[in-house]
Amino acid sequence: MNDLPDDLLTPEAVADPDGAAAVLRAHDPVHWSPTHRAWLVTRFDDVVAAFKNPALSSDRVRPLMSARDKPSGDASQKMLGLISEWMVVTDPPAHTRLRRLAGAAFKQQQIAAMEERIQTLVDDLVDTFLAEGGTDLVAGVAYPLPAIVIAEMLGAPPEDRDRFRSWSDELALVAFGAGGDARPDRHERALRGLEEMAEYFRALVAHRRRAPGGDMLSAMISGDDPSDGSGLSDDELVGMCALLLFAGHETTTNAIANAVRLLTADPALRDRVRDDPALVAPAVEEALRLVGPIKVLVRWVIEDHELRGRTIRAGERVYLVLCGANRDPERFADPDTVDLARSRATHIAFGRGVHACIGAQLARIETRIAVGTLLRRLPGLRVEGEPEYLPTIASRAQTSLPVVHDGVTAGRP
């Protein structure tokens, strides 16, 4: 077939990435896209194998900087320089060290013990949403919840979350591969946001070095003795905070919004999950599989290798199309159907291997509590209108989620 949907930024592909991925998966599961100048890999087993393949590198920012004919002062080059040390775009051994320090700090936060606090936050947000007659669940619940949680974890004031959103929104249009009608000045705006974010976290790091608290940033600072070179430098701490802020709330916002849209599309399914709390967790897992927050992960090829008869050469890029892999009929029976009895943790919405999402447990808890509470407290919850998604390659991000419901303003059931 010569007309395969291999431009993932067309309006059709942005609106229905699963449909585009299904065609590619069926007809050419390892497909070269001239538009993206990348291989599109859509089969589950191939994507899982790619996560473990040393020929595929996550250190994809520095090669991109080197390949671009841009002056060092160019906004896009400066922006890439600021994120080139982020943990998600490094490989072992640098990644191993950063992940170990961040993982220890996450462990100290005792994520499972945060459920009570998250439930309180969700109930407070729903109270406000009802009292104010809110209609947009992204603005009212799905965005502020993870923003507040990550701000508290980092020891930043919750009232700063609006600043976080501004920075994150600008960065998302670049980090997630914006296209379509994205603003032509997006690199300059994203750079300004990154620079403001870095300045903000540099001040917070300095404060926590002087006055440690019980937050994750303090745990990362005290995690190792910096005198032996194993601790995190100020620059690394700033990068880690920026990454946790961006990844920690951007993906969870999308996960909550997408799960609500999926589960309310079928009133019988919605009511079944609402009436049986035990079904919330498997429903969230199915939502992560079917409409996960990340559609594509990018890898940089550092060694020639073969995949399904195709030669993947060093210097090329590979797009791991998660939305295709998570609906692969060779892996999942009735892959496009919500199956609440499906085995848990079989999907790869959070990746696999050494680069699996470090905040997956937290994202699951937030999504599960938010979705369960919304279904319970907003009976008859339903979405109005068709979704509008940001025109990005990697992210499945709804710009808003207008809803109606039969909820009341008083009391918590």
C-alpha positions in Angstrom: 0.0 0.0 0.0 1.3 3.4 -0.9 -1.3 5.4 0.9 -0.7 4.3 4.5 -1.5 6.9 7.1 2.1 7.6 8.2 1.8 11.3 9.0 0.7 11.2 12.6 0.1 15.0 12.6 -2.8 15.1 10.1 -6.1 16.2 11.6 -7.4 12.7 11.0 -4.5 11.0 12.8 -4.6 13.5 15.7 -8.4 12.8 16.1 -8.0 9.0 15.7 -4.5 7.8 16.3 -5.7 4.3 17.0 -7.3 4.1 13.5 -4.0 5.2 11.8 -2.0 2.9 14.0 -4.3 -0.1 13.1 -3.8 0.4 9.4 0.0 0.6 9.8 0.0 -2.4 12.2 -2.0 -4.5 9.7 -0.2 -3.6 6.5 3.4 -2.5 7.4 4.2 -2.9 11.2 7.7 -1.5 10.7 7.1 1.4 8.3 9.4 4.2 7.2 7.6 7.5 7.3 9.1 10.1 5.0 7.1 12.8 6.7 8.6 12.1 10.1 11.9 10.7 8.8 11.4 7.8 11.3 10.4 4.2 11.5 6.9 3.6 12.9 6.8 0.4 14.9 3.2 -0.7 15.8 3.3 -4.3 17.0 3.2 -5.1 20.7 6.0 -7.6 20.7 8.2 -5.4 18.6 7.7 -2.4 20.8 8.4 -4.4 24.0 11.6 -5.8 22.4 12.6 -2.3 21.4 12.5 -1.1 25.0 15.2 -3.7 25.8 17.2 -3.3 22.6 20.6 -1.6 23.3 20.7 -0.5 19.6 17.9 2.0 20.4 18.9 4.9 22.6 16.9 7.3 24.7 19.7 9.8 24.4 17.9 11.5 21.5 18.3 15.2 22.3 22.0 15.7 21.8 22.2 13.9 18.4 19.3 16.1 17.3 21.1 19.2 18.4 24.2 18.1 16.6 22.3 17.3 13.4 20.6 20.6 13.2 22.2 23.5 11.4 21.3 26.1 14.0 23.5 28.6 15.9 24.0 27.9 19.6 22.0 31.0 20.4 19.0 29.8 18.5 15.9 29.4 20.7 15.3 25.8 19.8 18.9 24.8 20.3 19.0 26.5 23.7 15.8 24.8 24.7 17.1 21.4 23.7 20.3 22.1 25.6 18.2 22.7 28.8 16.5 19.3 28.5 19.4 17.3 27.3 20.3 16.2 30.8 16.8 15.1 31.8 16.7 11.5 33.0 14.3 10.4 30.2 16.7 11.4 27.5 19.8 9.7 29.0 21.1 6.2 28.8 23.0 4.0 31.3 25.3 4.6 33.2 24.1 8.3 33.5 20.5 7.2 33.5 21.1 4.5 36.1 22.6 7.0 38.6 19.8 9.5 38.1 17.1 6.9 38.3 18.6 5.4 41.5 18.6 8.8 43.2 15.1 9.7 42.0 13.8 6.3 42.8 15.0 6.5 46.4 13.3 9.8 46.8 10.1 8.4 45.4 10.3 5.5 47.8 10.8 7.9 50.8 7.6 9.6 49.7 5.6 6.4 50.4 3.3 6.9 47.5 0.8 4.3 48.6 0.4 6.3 51.9 -0.6 9.4 49.9 -4.0 7.9 48.9 -5.9 9.7 51.8 -4.4 13.1 50.8 -5.2 12.5 47.1 -8.8 11.6 48.0 -9.1 14.8 50.0 -7.8 16.9 47.1 -10.2 15.2 44.7 -13.1 15.8 46.9 -12.2 19.4 47.4 -11.8 19.9 43.7 -15.2 18.3 43.0 -16.8 20.4 45.7 -15.5 23.5 44.0 -16.5 22.2 40.6 -20.1 21.7 41.8 -20.4 24.9 43.7 -19.2 27.0 40.8 -21.3 25.1 38.2 -18.2 23.9 36.4 -18.4 22.3 33.0 -14.8 21.6 32.1 -13.3 18.6 33.9 -9.8 19.3 32.6 -9.8 22.8 34.1 -11.7 21.8 37.2 -10.2 18.4 38.2 -7.9 16.6 35.8 -5.3 19.4 35.6 -5.2 20.8 39.1 -5.1 17.5 40.9 -1.7 16.2 39.6 -0.3 19.7 39.6 -1.1 20.1 43.3 0.2 16.7 44.1 3.6 17.1 42.4 3.9 20.6 43.8 3.5 19.3 47.3 5.9 16.4 46.7 8.5 18.9 45.5 7.9 21.2 48.4 6.5 24.0 46.1 3.5 26.1 47.1 0.3 24.7 45.6 -0.8 28.2 44.6 2.1 28.2 42.0 0.3 25.6 39.9 -1.0 28.1 37.4 2.6 29.0 36.7 3.4 25.3 36.3 0.6 25.0 33.7 1.8 27.9 31.7 5.3 26.5 31.5 4.1 23.0 30.8 1.7 24.0 28.1 4.4 25.9 26.2 6.9 23.0 26.5 4.3 20.4 25.5 3.9 21.9 22.0 7.6 21.3 21.4 8.5 18.2 23.6 5.5 16.3 22.1 6.2 17.1 18.5 3.6 19.7 17.7 2.4 20.2 14.2 -0.7 21.4 12.4 -1.5 24.9 13.5 1.0 25.1 16.3 2.3 28.6 16.9 5.4 29.5 14.8 7.0 31.1 17.9 6.6 27.9 20.0 10.3 27.4 20.4 10.8 30.9 21.7 7.9 30.6 24.1 9.0 27.2 25.3 12.5 28.5 25.9 11.2 31.3 28.0 9.1 28.9 30.0 12.0 26.6 30.5 14.2 29.4 31.6 11.6 30.7 34.1 11.0 27.1 35.4 14.8 26.6 35.8 15.1 29.9 37.8 12.1 28.9 39.9 13.5 25.5 40.8 17.1 26.8 41.3 15.7 29.1 44.0 13.7 26.2 45.5 16.8 23.9 45.5 18.8 26.6 47.3 16.1 27.0 49.9 15.9 23.2 50.5 19.7 23.0 50.8 19.4 25.5 53.7 16.2 24.2 55.2 15.4 20.6 54.3 11.9 19.3 54.7 9.9 16.1 54.2 9.5 16.6 50.5 10.9 14.7 47.6 13.4 17.5 46.6 14.9 17.4 50.1 15.1 13.6 49.8 17.0 13.9 46.5 19.3 16.5 48.0 20.1 14.3 51.0 20.1 11.0 49.1 23.9 10.7 48.7 27.0 12.4 49.8 27.8 15.0 47.0 31.5 15.0 48.1 32.0 11.6 46.4 30.4 12.6 43.2 27.4 10.4 43.5 24.9 13.1 44.6 22.9 15.4 42.3 24.4 18.7 41.3 22.2 21.8 41.4 21.8 21.6 37.6 20.7 18.0 37.9 18.3 18.7 40.7 16.8 21.6 38.7 16.4 19.3 35.6 14.9 16.5 37.8 12.3 18.9 39.3 11.4 20.3 35.8 11.0 16.7 34.5 8.9 15.6 37.4 6.7 18.6 37.2 6.2 18.3 33.4 5.9 14.5 33.2 4.2 14.2 36.6 1.2 16.2 35.9 1.0 16.4 32.1 0.5 12.6 31.6 -1.8 12.2 34.6 -4.1 15.0 33.5 -4.4 13.3 30.1 -4.9 9.9 31.8 -7.8 11.2 33.9 -9.5 13.1 31.1 -9.2 10.2 28.6 -10.4 7.6 31.1 -13.5 9.7 31.9 -14.3 10.1 28.2 -13.9 6.4 27.5 -15.9 5.2 30.5 -18.8 7.6 30.2 -19.3 6.9 26.5 -21.1 3.7 27.5 -23.7 4.5 30.2 -24.0 0.9 31.2 -20.3 0.6 31.6 -20.2 3.9 33.5 -22.8 2.8 35.9 -21.3 -0.6 36.4 -18.0 0.9 37.4 -19.6 3.5 39.5 -21.6 0.9 41.5 -18.7 -1.5 42.1 -15.6 0.2 43.5 -13.6 -3.0 42.8 -14.0 -2.3 39.1 -12.4 1.1 39.2 -8.9 -0.2 39.1 -9.4 -2.6 36.1 -11.4 0.1 34.3 -8.4 2.5 34.7 -6.1 -0.1 33.4 -8.2 -0.6 30.3 -8.4 3.2 29.8 -4.6 3.4 30.0 -4.4 0.6 27.4 -7.0 2.0 25.0 -6.6 5.7 25.4 -3.3 6.1 27.3 -1.8 9.6 27.7 1.2 8.9 25.5 0.8 7.7 21.9 4.5 7.5 20.8 7.9 7.3 22.4 11.0 8.2 20.4 14.3 6.3 20.2 17.5 7.1 18.4 19.2 4.3 16.5 22.9 3.8 17.5 23.6 0.5 15.8 22.3 -1.1 12.6 19.9 -4.0 13.2 17.1 -5.9 11.5 13.4 -5.8 12.4 10.8 -7.8 10.4 13.1 -7.8 7.4 13.8 -4.1 7.5 17.3 -2.7 8.1 17.2 0.0 10.8 20.3 2.0 10.5 22.4 4.0 13.0 21.4 7.7 12.9 17.8 7.0 12.2 14.8 7.5 14.5 12.3 5.0 15.6 8.8 5.9 16.8 7.4 3.3 19.2 3.7 3.6 18.6 2.2 2.7 22.0 -1.4 3.3 20.8 -0.8 0.7 18.1 0.9 -1.8 20.3 -1.7 -1.6 23.1 -4.5 -2.6 20.6 -2.5 -5.4 18.9 -4.9 -8.3 18.2 -1.9 -10.7 18.3 -1.6 -9.7 22.0 -5.1 -8.8 23.2 -8.4 -10.6 22.5 -11.0 -8.1 21.3 -8.4 -5.4 21.5 -10.8 -2.4 21.0 -13.1 -3.5 23.7 -13.1 -2.6 27.4 -12.7 -5.9 29.2 -12.8 -5.4 33.0 -11.6 -9.0 33.5 -8.4 -8.5 31.4 -5.1 -9.3 33.1 -3.7 -6.3 34.8 -0.4 -4.7 33.8 -0.3 -6.3 30.3 -0.3 -3.0 28.5 2.7 -0.7 28.0 1.1 2.7 28.6 3.9 3.4 31.0 6.7 1.8 28.9 8.9 -1.1 29.9 12.4 -1.8 31.1 14.9 0.7 32.6 12.9 3.6 31.1 9.5 2.6 32.5 7.7 5.5 34.0 9.1 6.1 37.5 5.8 7.7 38.5 3.5 5.0 37.2 2.3 4.0 40.7 1.4 7.6 41.6 -0.3 8.2 38.2 -2.4 5.1 38.7 -3.4 6.1 42.2 -4.4 9.6 41.1 -6.3 8.4 38.1 -8.1 5.7 40.0 -9.2 8.0 42.8 -10.2 10.8 40.5 -12.2 8.6 38.1 -13.9 6.7 40.9 -14.8 9.9 42.7 -16.2 11.6 39.6 -18.3 8.7 38.7 -19.7 8.4 42.2 -20.3 12.1 42.9 -21.4 13.1 39.4 -24.2 10.6 38.6 -25.1 10.5 35.0 -21.8 12.0 34.0 -21.5 12.4 30.3 -19.3 14.3 27.9 -20.7 16.9 25.5 -19.3 17.3 22.0 -16.4 15.7 20.2 -12.9 15.9 21.7 -10.3 18.4 20.6 -6.7 17.1 21.0 -3.5 19.1 20.9 -1.8 18.5 17.6 1.2 16.5 18.9 2.8 13.3 17.9 3.4 11.9 21.3 0.7 13.1 23.6 -3.1 12.3 23.6 -4.1 15.5 25.3 -7.6 16.9 25.3 -7.8 20.7 25.4 -10.9 20.5 27.5 -13.5 18.1 28.7 -17.0 19.7 28.7 -19.4 17.6 30.8 -22.9 17.5 32.1 -24.2 15.4 35.0 -27.0 15.0 37.6 -24.8 15.8 40.6 -25.8 18.2 43.5 -23.7 20.8 45.2 -24.2 19.6 48.8 -22.6 16.7 50.6 -20.2 14.0 49.8 -21.7 10.5 49.4 
